[in-house]
Each structure stands twice: as structure tokens, then as C-alpha cells.
Amino acid sequence: EPLLIVQRTGVALMIDPDRARAVQALLQAEPIDLVLCDDGLQHYGLGRDLELVLIDAARGLGNGRCLPAGPLREPASRLESVDAVLYNGGTTQADAFGFSLQPSGLVEIVSGRVLPVNHLASLQAVHAVAGIGNPERFFATLEALNWRPIPHPFADHAVYTAEQLSFAPELPLVMTEKDAVKCRAFARPGWYYLEVQARPCDAFIAWFDEQLARLIPVHT
């Protein structure tokens, strides 16, 4: 994921289990005025100006219990003190913003060519690989593009080998961009990843712009 973020955005990035130490290293190395900390909510040694929570709208809070009895890292009551909640795949509500991931291109891993999402023929059977938190969401996205995915779900953060991805029959293979980062060294022609763009609702964009204007002074 860190490599994917850098490749997509070109931003300065720091990895350290001690999040506060990571921020200090960034401030010393780069002229930055905004730090985004992925999975930083529960790192209370890290100062923060805004707390944002992203929830999968399809799965919600699961059984509502914390690890290891459930999927949560903190009690559901923690949502009452954050600044904003976004629902991936949901619509804007009184207490939360809608957010979606929209397919924007089909990228051949070997060549890096960015092809239209409809590059593969309608009703094309494809091998579909997903090592993410909710693989079914990826498979459903491919079905919505009118392909016929043969699903191959893997554990979140799975590390792959060429042998693991040698499926029969021989068909185009489509994976997530997160998975493709780990497969570039042995990718074959006909292997693709689905590029997606994050699309927060207009209400969140307006709200977030207001927060940035408040937090980051404009020097004239």
C-alpha cells in the first residue's frame, strides 16, 4: 500500500510503527503542511487536527465487537467523537458522507498501458484476484462491468508467487491495483489491474475544503 500511494501521488511518505516519530521525520525532511496518517485513529501518541473514519457500507461494523472477537479496533462509541464518517459504497446521510470507488481504466501490468475499462469484450470470462479486506466488492465491480469473473480471493495483504496465479483455463487475469504492486516482477502479458478513483460526495469535498482553509493559513 505505501508503494501504491507513492506511485499514484508522488507524495513524500514515511513508514514507522511510531506514528509521531514518522511525522517528525517527515517535517525534518520535507516542506509539508498536511500529513495524512492511514489507520492512525488509535495511535493516541500522534497529535491530530481532524479524525476521519471510513466504513464499508456493505459490512458496516460487523458484529460490533473489538478485536479479536470482532472487526473493530475501537468501540463503536468512538464514532461519536470523530470529525467525520465516510461510507464506502453508501450515500450521504445526516451523520455521514457518501464515498465511492469508480473504475477509471484497465492497466496492463507488463507494459503499463492504460486501456479503457471496456477493453475486454462484454461477457469476457476473466480470472479475478483480490487480496483485500473485502474481495467480494472487487468481484461485484467486475460483474457490473459485464465481465464474468472467476473469483480467486486471497487473504488481505497476501504475498503472491507466479505459481499461485497460474490458473486454468488460460484467460485474462484482472486484479486490484494493490495486488498488482506485488506482482510486477513476474507478471505476464494479459494480466491487468483495474484502476479506480476515489469519489467522495460533493458535501464532503465542501466540508473538507472548509477544514483545510481553517487549519492551513494562506500566506500572502
LOKE-290328 format. One record per residue (C-alpha): x, y, z. Coordinates in steps of 0.001 Angstrom, whole numbers. Each point is the difference from the previous one (the first is absolute). Layout:
<pts>
{c1:X c2:Y c3:Z}
...
</pts>
This chain:
<pts>
{c1:0 c2:0 c3:0}
{c1:2747 c2:2553 c3:748}
{c1:1625 c2:-691 c3:-3380}
{c1:-3373 c2:339 c3:-1708}
{c1:-598 c2:3371 c3:1678}
{c1:3382 c2:1341 c3:-1120}
{c1:-439 c2:-1258 c3:-3562}
{c1:-3452 c2:1526 c3:-246}
{c1:681 c2:3380 c3:1601}
{c1:3739 c2:653 c3:229}
{c1:-433 c2:1256 c3:3567}
{c1:2651 c2:-309 c3:2682}
{c1:-662 c2:-3085 c3:2111}
{c1:1398 c2:-1304 c3:3273}
{c1:-506 c2:-3451 c3:1562}
{c1:523 c2:-489 c3:3723}
{c1:-1996 c2:-1899 c3:2642}
{c1:489 c2:3110 c3:2154}
{c1:-2279 c2:2398 c3:-1873}
{c1:1134 c2:3098 c3:1903}
{c1:3624 c2:-795 c3:-870}
{c1:-1001 c2:-441 c3:-3650}
{c1:-1576 c2:3456 c3:-61}
{c1:3095 c2:1561 c3:1564}
{c1:2179 c2:-1643 c3:-2659}
{c1:-2280 c2:1305 c3:-2750}
{c1:78 c2:3527 c3:1373}
{c1:3792 c2:-86 c3:98}
{c1:313 c2:-1395 c3:-3523}
{c1:-2730 c2:1761 c3:-1998}
{c1:-1691 c2:3438 c3:-137}
{c1:-3490 c2:-1305 c3:779}
{c1:-3075 c2:1528 c3:1596}
{c1:-2379 c2:-2988 c3:-76}
{c1:543 c2:-3545 c3:1284}
{c1:-2429 c2:-2842 c3:-708}
{c1:403 c2:-2986 c3:2299}
{c1:-1528 c2:-3259 c3:-1233}
{c1:-1483 c2:-2054 c3:2859}
{c1:1129 c2:2684 c3:2428}
{c1:-3163 c2:416 c3:2050}
{c1:1065 c2:-2224 c3:2873}
{c1:3585 c2:1322 c3:211}
{c1:-651 c2:2419 c3:2839}
{c1:3633 c2:1039 c3:273}
{c1:-484 c2:1743 c3:-3346}
{c1:-1457 c2:3502 c3:32}
{c1:-2871 c2:595 c3:-2397}
{c1:-2135 c2:2849 c3:-1264}
{c1:-2655 c2:-2086 c3:-1752}
{c1:-1195 c2:-3567 c3:525}
{c1:-1659 c2:-1718 c3:-2972}
{c1:-1470 c2:-3501 c3:34}
{c1:-696 c2:-2005 c3:-3157}
{c1:-2529 c2:-2847 c3:299}
{c1:-966 c2:-2639 c3:-2554}
{c1:-3708 c2:677 c3:-498}
{c1:-697 c2:-3626 c3:-928}
{c1:1534 c2:-1493 c3:3144}
{c1:-512 c2:2862 c3:2427}
{c1:1469 c2:-681 c3:3448}
{c1:-351 c2:-3777 c3:-302}
{c1:-1011 c2:-1501 c3:3333}
{c1:893 c2:3274 c3:1738}
{c1:2735 c2:-1577 c3:2128}
{c1:3676 c2:886 c3:267}
{c1:2886 c2:-2287 c3:-961}
{c1:339 c2:-2956 c3:366}
{c1:-3730 c2:-614 c3:491}
{c1:-934 c2:2280 c3:-2891}
{c1:1422 c2:2281 c3:-2707}
{c1:194 c2:3267 c3:1953}
{c1:3200 c2:1522 c3:1361}
{c1:-1948 c2:2293 c3:2307}
{c1:-3548 c2:-34 c3:1412}
{c1:-2768 c2:1268 c3:-2269}
{c1:-528 c2:2843 c3:2479}
{c1:3275 c2:1491 c3:-1268}
{c1:-1917 c2:1185 c3:-3075}
{c1:-1718 c2:2587 c3:2182}
{c1:3237 c2:1946 c3:450}
{c1:1487 c2:-35 c3:-3531}
{c1:-339 c2:2926 c3:-2388}
{c1:-1509 c2:-1849 c3:-2958}
{c1:-1145 c2:-3461 c3:-1072}
{c1:47 c2:-1158 c3:-3626}
{c1:-1832 c2:-3054 c3:-1319}
{c1:1706 c2:-1748 c3:-2911}
{c1:-2792 c2:-1023 c3:-2356}
{c1:-2607 c2:1906 c3:1986}
{c1:-1940 c2:3221 c3:-389}
{c1:271 c2:3234 c3:1944}
{c1:-2097 c2:11 c3:3176}
{c1:-525 c2:2390 c3:2870}
{c1:2950 c2:-1439 c3:1936}
{c1:2278 c2:-1247 c3:-2789}
{c1:1298 c2:769 c3:-3485}
{c1:-325 c2:-2255 c3:-3034}
{c1:3109 c2:-1271 c3:-1755}
{c1:612 c2:-2286 c3:-2981}
{c1:2772 c2:-1609 c3:-2023}
{c1:-584 c2:336 c3:-3739}
{c1:1871 c2:-2008 c3:-2677}
{c1:1987 c2:2325 c3:-2239}
{c1:2293 c2:-2233 c3:-2070}
{c1:1396 c2:-3443 c3:-628}
{c1:3805 c2:-32 c3:296}
{c1:2125 c2:-2764 c3:-1511}
{c1:2581 c2:-773 c3:2671}
{c1:2873 c2:-966 c3:-2337}
{c1:-185 c2:2996 c3:-2344}
{c1:-1682 c2:2572 c3:2246}
{c1:-2455 c2:821 c3:-2801}
{c1:-3186 c2:1599 c3:1270}
{c1:-2951 c2:-1420 c3:-1925}
{c1:-3709 c2:838 c3:116}
{c1:-1993 c2:-1834 c3:2618}
{c1:-1929 c2:-1704 c3:-2829}
{c1:3213 c2:-1257 c3:-1665}
{c1:-977 c2:-3586 c3:769}
{c1:-2977 c2:-1245 c3:-1964}
{c1:-3416 c2:-14 c3:1618}
{c1:-702 c2:-3266 c3:1845}
{c1:3737 c2:-817 c3:-95}
{c1:944 c2:-2640 c3:2540}
{c1:2985 c2:1126 c3:2087}
{c1:1944 c2:-1289 c3:2958}
{c1:-521 c2:2532 c3:2802}
{c1:2541 c2:321 c3:2832}
{c1:-599 c2:2044 c3:3134}
{c1:2034 c2:6 c3:3220}
{c1:-1902 c2:2806 c3:1716}
{c1:-2247 c2:355 c3:3011}
{c1:-3182 c2:-669 c3:-1989}
{c1:800 c2:-1974 c3:-3207}
{c1:-3691 c2:-382 c3:-818}
{c1:-272 c2:3743 c3:-625}
{c1:2664 c2:-289 c3:-2717}
{c1:-1677 c2:-2999 c3:-1617}
{c1:-3344 c2:1820 c3:-1}
{c1:1661 c2:2991 c3:-1669}
{c1:1238 c2:-2239 c3:-2824}
{c1:-3466 c2:-1488 c3:-412}
{c1:-1433 c2:3511 c3:-238}
{c1:2417 c2:600 c3:-2904}
{c1:-1705 c2:-2940 c3:-1753}
{c1:2899 c2:-2427 c3:380}
{c1:-296 c2:-3526 c3:1383}
{c1:2622 c2:-174 c3:2758}
{c1:1300 c2:-3321 c3:1272}
{c1:738 c2:1102 c3:3575}
{c1:3305 c2:-755 c3:1714}
{c1:-193 c2:1663 c3:3451}
{c1:3172 c2:237 c3:2096}
{c1:650 c2:1232 c3:3512}
{c1:410 c2:3739 c3:479}
{c1:3635 c2:1036 c3:-628}
{c1:753 c2:-3376 c3:-1648}
{c1:3447 c2:-478 c3:-1558}
{c1:-175 c2:-1776 c3:-3366}
{c1:2141 c2:-2283 c3:-2132}
{c1:-299 c2:-624 c3:-3731}
{c1:-1047 c2:-3590 c3:721}
{c1:-2911 c2:1122 c3:2174}
{c1:-1393 c2:2083 c3:-2861}
{c1:396 c2:-2646 c3:-2727}
{c1:-3651 c2:-825 c3:-511}
{c1:-1719 c2:-2227 c3:-2527}
{c1:-1516 c2:528 c3:-2464}
{c1:2214 c2:2742 c3:-1411}
{c1:-1995 c2:3223 c3:120}
{c1:690 c2:3692 c3:619}
{c1:817 c2:611 c3:3661}
{c1:-1295 c2:3114 c3:1749}
{c1:1049 c2:1031 c3:3503}
{c1:-159 c2:3014 c3:2263}
{c1:2661 c2:2699 c3:-272}
{c1:1076 c2:-844 c3:3543}
{c1:711 c2:-3586 c3:-1072}
{c1:1706 c2:1002 c3:-3262}
{c1:2739 c2:1875 c3:1878}
{c1:1139 c2:-3350 c3:1413}
{c1:-124 c2:-1847 c3:-3345}
{c1:1970 c2:2241 c3:-2367}
{c1:3167 c2:-2136 c3:159}
{c1:-1706 c2:-3070 c3:-1457}
{c1:-3081 c2:1399 c3:-1776}
{c1:-870 c2:-1357 c3:-3438}
{c1:-1631 c2:1544 c3:-3075}
{c1:-3749 c2:-94 c3:446}
{c1:179 c2:846 c3:3707}
{c1:-1745 c2:3248 c3:945}
{c1:-1019 c2:2016 c3:3005}
{c1:-3163 c2:2039 c3:271}
{c1:823 c2:3611 c3:731}
{c1:-2570 c2:1725 c3:2190}
{c1:-463 c2:3574 c3:1134}
{c1:-1272 c2:1039 c3:3410}
{c1:-3116 c2:2160 c3:-351}
{c1:-1186 c2:1609 c3:3235}
{c1:-3341 c2:1753 c3:-185}
{c1:-173 c2:3728 c3:-706}
{c1:-1084 c2:694 c3:3571}
{c1:3173 c2:-1572 c3:1394}
{c1:2206 c2:1898 c3:-2465}
{c1:-1570 c2:3293 c3:1089}
{c1:326 c2:-910 c3:3694}
{c1:3613 c2:-1124 c3:-367}
{c1:932 c2:3153 c3:-1925}
{c1:-1385 c2:2037 c3:2888}
{c1:2078 c2:-1961 c3:2502}
{c1:3206 c2:440 c3:-2019}
{c1:-625 c2:3729 c3:-362}
{c1:-393 c2:195 c3:3781}
{c1:3038 c2:-2131 c3:830}
{c1:2516 c2:1122 c3:-2628}
{c1:526 c2:3784 c3:-91}
{c1:389 c2:1573 c3:-3412}
{c1:3058 c2:2247 c3:-16}
{c1:-174 c2:2976 c3:-2347}
</pts>
